[in-house]
Amino acid sequence: MRPKDGRGRCGGALLLSLGLACAPDPEPPIRSSPEASSTGSTGEDGSPSASEPTGDPSSSTALTVTADDSSGDASTPSTGPESASTGERPAADADGDGFSSDEDCDDADPAVFPGAVEICNGVDDDCDRAIDDDTCDASGCTEAIHDGHQYIFCGHEDTSGSGGDPGVLYGEARQICTERGYAMLRIDSQKENEFVSQTANDAIDIGNVDFWLGASDDDEEGTWRWEQGDEVFWIGEGDGRAQAGLYTNWANSASSGEPQPNDYYEGGEDHAVMRANGRWYDIDGTGRREKVVCEQHAPGPS
């Protein structure tokens, strides 16, 4: 209690006569604002940290302004597109090829996706925004080079107008090759046979991949010649024999039921075709339509 003289602890003559110093009453403590924490930490220099009340009313006001600031304080809920509560679902992969619709340029075709093999088919198979790239010649055929030979593989539409399987007659195939500076296909080894068969199946993805060989016995029944080189390579039917050590791959009884060539149909089967299994058969080139593979010696290095 303060004495009635208003001088507090410094009042009275006794203390003054003894020469004692008199300290004034301490100032009453300033209460912290409700927003401020009752405990705080101090920095390394002993000053209050940002979260500790300083007793300065202005600092409490500053804290209040900061807390109410609407310029992106973490306490304000986000309503923008980056909010987890409004995040978008991952894009779908409709064709199941492992690429979403954001990446796949045709999400309805599982054969089309980034990194797919580009073939000559009028489609951007690998999604690089270029149709067929450099796989086609001017006619829309797929080009390939193997062991010093250059080939074109052509899946031409049915020229009969009947809506049948794509293909052309034997004479039309010869014309297609000649017009492009090629010859009809000749096979001289097992390695070449396998390459051509596999490449044709990859490049001409339309129905069964059977295509013409440039070989016939049209001039003389049972004497088979390559158009390239006009060279006899086989004499006889299924029980015949190869000539001059040249390569042949006629279907045998195990693969066709009857050894080829067999001249089976009335009127003759005078033209050779390679089927999808890589085996050779004789068929009628004036009535059957097959796909086209042409060949030429590839130009050497300049």
C-alpha positions as CSV (number, residue, x, y, z in Angstrom):
1,M,0.0,0.0,0.0
2,R,1.3,3.4,-0.9
3,P,1.6,5.9,2.1
4,K,-0.8,8.8,2.1
5,D,1.9,11.3,1.5
6,G,2.2,10.0,-2.0
7,R,5.9,9.6,-1.7
8,G,5.9,5.8,-1.7
9,R,8.9,4.1,-0.2
10,C,10.9,7.2,-0.7
11,G,8.8,9.2,1.8
12,G,9.8,9.9,5.4
13,A,12.8,11.7,6.9
14,L,14.4,8.5,8.3
15,L,15.6,7.1,5.0
16,L,16.8,10.5,3.9
17,S,18.7,11.1,7.1
18,L,20.5,7.8,6.8
19,G,21.6,8.7,3.2
20,L,20.1,5.6,1.7
21,A,19.2,5.5,-2.0
22,C,15.6,5.2,-2.8
23,A,14.3,3.2,-5.8
24,P,11.0,4.2,-7.3
25,D,8.2,1.8,-7.5
26,P,8.4,-0.6,-10.4
27,E,6.2,0.0,-13.4
28,P,3.2,-2.3,-13.5
29,P,3.7,-5.2,-16.1
30,I,2.1,-4.8,-19.5
31,R,-0.2,-7.7,-20.3
32,S,0.4,-9.6,-23.5
33,S,-2.2,-9.6,-26.2
34,P,-4.3,-12.8,-26.4
35,E,-2.7,-13.7,-29.8
36,A,0.9,-13.6,-28.3
37,S,2.4,-16.7,-26.8
38,S,2.9,-16.7,-22.9
39,T,6.3,-18.4,-23.4
40,G,8.9,-17.6,-25.9
41,S,12.5,-18.2,-26.8
42,T,15.4,-15.8,-27.1
43,G,17.9,-15.6,-29.9
44,E,21.6,-16.1,-29.6
45,D,22.1,-12.4,-28.7
46,G,19.5,-12.6,-25.9
47,S,16.8,-10.6,-27.7
48,P,13.3,-12.0,-27.9
49,S,12.5,-14.2,-30.9
50,A,9.8,-13.3,-33.4
51,S,7.3,-15.4,-31.5
52,E,8.0,-13.9,-28.1
53,P,6.0,-10.9,-26.9
54,T,8.2,-7.9,-26.2
55,G,5.8,-5.9,-24.1
56,D,5.6,-3.2,-26.8
57,P,2.0,-2.8,-27.8
58,S,3.1,-1.8,-31.3
59,S,4.7,-5.2,-31.7
60,S,1.5,-6.9,-30.9
61,T,-0.2,-4.8,-33.5
62,A,2.4,-5.8,-36.1
63,L,1.9,-9.5,-35.3
64,T,-1.8,-9.0,-35.6
65,V,-1.5,-7.4,-39.1
66,T,0.9,-10.2,-40.2
67,A,-1.5,-12.9,-39.1
68,D,-4.4,-11.2,-40.9
69,D,-2.4,-10.6,-44.1
70,S,-4.2,-12.1,-47.0
71,S,-1.2,-12.2,-49.4
72,G,-0.7,-16.0,-49.2
73,D,-0.3,-16.7,-45.4
74,A,-0.3,-20.5,-44.8
75,S,-3.3,-20.1,-42.5
76,T,-5.5,-19.1,-45.4
77,P,-7.0,-22.2,-47.2
78,S,-6.0,-22.4,-50.9
79,T,-8.7,-22.5,-53.5
80,G,-6.4,-22.5,-56.6
81,P,-5.8,-25.4,-59.0
82,E,-2.7,-26.5,-57.1
83,S,-4.8,-27.4,-54.1
84,A,-4.7,-31.1,-53.3
85,S,-8.5,-31.1,-52.8
86,T,-9.0,-30.1,-56.4
87,G,-6.2,-32.1,-58.1
88,E,-6.9,-33.6,-61.5
89,R,-7.0,-37.4,-62.1
90,P,-4.2,-38.9,-64.2
91,A,-4.9,-39.1,-68.0
92,A,-6.4,-42.4,-69.2
93,D,-4.7,-45.0,-71.4
94,A,-7.7,-46.0,-73.5
95,D,-5.9,-48.5,-75.8
96,G,-3.7,-50.1,-73.1
97,D,-0.4,-49.5,-74.9
98,G,1.3,-48.1,-71.8
99,F,1.0,-44.4,-72.9
100,S,-1.7,-42.0,-71.6
101,S,-3.8,-39.8,-73.9
102,D,-1.5,-36.9,-72.9
103,E,1.4,-38.7,-74.6
104,D,-0.2,-41.0,-77.2
105,C,-1.1,-39.3,-80.5
106,D,-3.8,-42.0,-81.2
107,D,-5.1,-43.4,-77.9
108,A,-7.5,-45.6,-79.8
109,D,-4.8,-47.6,-81.6
110,P,-2.5,-49.8,-79.5
111,A,0.0,-50.0,-82.3
112,V,0.6,-46.2,-82.3
113,F,2.6,-44.8,-79.4
114,P,5.8,-42.8,-78.8
115,G,8.8,-45.0,-79.9
116,A,6.8,-47.5,-82.0
117,V,8.4,-48.7,-85.3
118,E,7.5,-46.5,-88.1
119,I,6.3,-48.3,-91.3
120,C,4.9,-47.0,-94.6
121,N,1.2,-47.0,-93.9
122,G,0.0,-43.4,-93.9
123,V,0.1,-43.3,-90.1
124,D,2.4,-41.5,-87.6
125,D,3.2,-44.7,-85.8
126,D,5.8,-43.3,-83.4
127,C,4.0,-40.0,-82.6
128,D,6.9,-37.8,-83.8
129,R,4.5,-35.6,-85.8
130,A,5.8,-37.0,-89.1
131,I,3.8,-39.6,-91.1
132,D,5.9,-42.5,-92.3
133,D,9.2,-40.6,-91.8
134,D,11.7,-41.9,-94.4
135,T,10.2,-45.4,-94.7
136,C,8.4,-44.9,-98.0
137,D,9.3,-44.3,-101.6
138,A,7.2,-41.9,-103.7
139,S,4.7,-44.7,-104.3
140,G,4.0,-45.5,-100.7
141,C,6.2,-48.6,-100.4
142,T,8.4,-49.4,-97.5
143,E,12.2,-49.5,-98.3
144,A,14.8,-51.7,-96.7
145,I,18.5,-52.6,-97.4
146,H,20.0,-56.0,-96.6
147,D,23.4,-57.5,-97.5
148,G,24.0,-55.2,-100.5
149,H,20.5,-55.4,-101.8
150,Q,17.7,-52.8,-101.7
151,Y,14.1,-53.8,-101.4
152,I,10.7,-52.2,-101.5
153,F,7.7,-53.8,-99.9
154,C,4.3,-52.7,-101.3
155,G,0.9,-53.6,-99.9
156,H,-1.2,-52.5,-102.9
157,E,-4.9,-52.5,-102.8
158,D,-6.9,-55.1,-104.7
159,T,-6.9,-54.0,-108.3
160,S,-9.8,-56.1,-109.4
161,G,-12.4,-53.8,-107.7
162,S,-14.0,-56.8,-106.1
163,G,-13.0,-55.8,-102.5
164,G,-10.8,-58.8,-102.0
165,D,-7.5,-59.0,-100.2
166,P,-5.0,-56.4,-101.3
167,G,-2.7,-57.4,-104.1
168,V,-2.0,-57.3,-107.8
169,L,-1.6,-59.9,-110.6
170,Y,1.9,-61.2,-111.5
171,G,2.2,-59.0,-114.6
172,E,1.1,-55.9,-112.6
173,A,3.7,-56.7,-110.0
174,R,6.4,-56.8,-112.7
175,Q,5.3,-53.4,-114.0
176,I,5.3,-51.9,-110.5
177,C,8.9,-52.9,-109.9
178,T,10.1,-51.9,-113.4
179,E,8.6,-48.4,-113.2
180,R,10.6,-47.8,-110.0
181,G,13.9,-49.1,-111.4
182,Y,13.7,-52.4,-109.6
183,A,13.3,-56.1,-110.6
184,M,11.0,-58.7,-109.2
185,L,12.3,-60.5,-106.1
186,R,14.9,-63.2,-106.4
187,I,16.1,-65.2,-103.3
188,D,19.6,-66.7,-103.2
189,S,20.1,-67.8,-99.6
190,Q,18.3,-68.9,-96.5
191,K,19.4,-65.7,-94.8
192,E,17.9,-63.6,-97.5
193,N,14.7,-65.7,-97.4
194,E,14.3,-65.1,-93.7
195,F,15.0,-61.4,-93.9
196,V,12.5,-60.8,-96.7
197,S,9.8,-62.9,-95.1
198,Q,10.1,-61.2,-91.7
199,T,10.4,-57.7,-93.1
200,A,7.3,-58.2,-95.3
201,N,5.3,-59.4,-92.4
202,D,6.3,-56.3,-90.4
203,A,5.9,-53.8,-93.3
204,I,2.8,-55.0,-95.0
205,D,0.3,-55.5,-92.1
206,I,-2.7,-56.2,-94.2
207,G,-4.2,-59.8,-94.1
208,N,-2.0,-62.7,-95.0
209,V,1.4,-61.6,-96.2
210,D,1.9,-63.6,-99.4
211,F,3.9,-61.9,-102.2
212,W,5.2,-62.6,-105.6
213,L,8.6,-64.0,-106.3
214,G,10.1,-63.1,-109.7
215,A,10.0,-66.7,-110.9
216,S,7.9,-68.8,-113.3
217,D,7.8,-71.8,-115.6
218,D,5.5,-69.9,-118.0
219,D,7.9,-70.4,-121.0
220,E,8.5,-74.1,-120.4
221,E,6.4,-76.2,-118.1
222,G,8.6,-77.6,-115.2
223,T,11.5,-75.3,-116.0
224,W,11.6,-72.5,-113.4
225,R,13.5,-69.4,-114.1
226,W,14.4,-66.2,-112.2
227,E,13.4,-63.1,-114.0
228,Q,16.6,-61.5,-112.6
229,G,19.4,-63.0,-114.7
230,D,17.0,-65.2,-116.7
231,E,18.6,-68.2,-114.8
232,V,17.1,-71.7,-114.4
233,F,17.0,-72.7,-110.7
234,W,14.6,-75.7,-110.6
235,I,13.5,-78.4,-113.0
236,G,10.4,-80.6,-112.4
237,E,7.6,-80.6,-109.9
238,G,7.7,-81.4,-106.2
239,D,10.1,-84.3,-106.9
240,G,12.3,-82.1,-109.1
241,R,15.8,-80.8,-108.4
242,A,17.7,-77.5,-107.9
243,Q,20.0,-76.4,-110.7
244,A,23.6,-75.2,-110.5
245,G,23.5,-75.3,-106.7
246,L,21.0,-72.4,-106.5
247,Y,18.9,-71.9,-103.4
248,T,15.3,-73.0,-103.2
249,N,12.7,-73.2,-100.5
250,W,9.6,-74.9,-101.9
251,A,7.1,-76.1,-99.4
252,N,7.4,-79.8,-98.7
253,S,4.7,-82.4,-98.0
254,A,5.0,-81.7,-94.2
255,S,4.1,-78.0,-94.7
256,S,1.7,-78.1,-97.6
257,G,0.3,-81.7,-97.8
258,E,2.0,-82.1,-101.2
259,P,5.5,-81.0,-102.3
260,Q,5.7,-77.8,-104.3
261,P,5.6,-77.0,-107.2
262,N,2.7,-79.2,-108.1
263,D,0.9,-77.5,-110.9
264,Y,-2.3,-78.4,-109.1
265,Y,-5.1,-76.4,-110.7
266,E,-6.3,-77.1,-114.2
267,G,-4.9,-74.5,-116.5
268,G,-1.6,-74.4,-114.7
269,E,0.2,-72.7,-111.9
270,D,3.1,-71.0,-113.5
271,H,4.1,-68.3,-111.1
272,A,5.9,-68.5,-107.7
273,V,4.8,-66.9,-104.5
274,M,6.3,-66.7,-101.0
275,R,3.8,-67.3,-98.2
276,A,3.9,-65.8,-94.7
277,N,5.7,-68.9,-93.4
278,G,8.6,-68.2,-95.9
279,R,7.9,-71.3,-98.0
280,W,7.4,-71.1,-101.8
281,Y,4.3,-72.2,-103.8
282,D,3.3,-72.2,-107.4
283,I,0.0,-70.5,-108.2
284,D,-1.8,-69.0,-111.1
285,G,-0.4,-65.5,-111.7
286,T,-3.2,-64.5,-114.1
287,G,-6.0,-65.0,-111.6
288,R,-4.5,-64.7,-108.1
289,R,-3.5,-61.3,-106.6
290,E,-0.6,-61.0,-104.2
291,K,1.5,-58.3,-102.7
292,V,4.7,-57.0,-104.2
293,V,8.4,-57.0,-103.2
294,C,10.9,-55.6,-105.6
295,E,14.7,-55.8,-105.4
296,Q,17.8,-54.1,-106.8
297,H,21.5,-54.0,-105.9
298,A,22.0,-51.2,-103.4
299,P,24.4,-48.5,-104.5
300,G,27.8,-48.9,-102.9
301,P,29.5,-46.2,-100.8
302,S,30.6,-43.1,-102.7
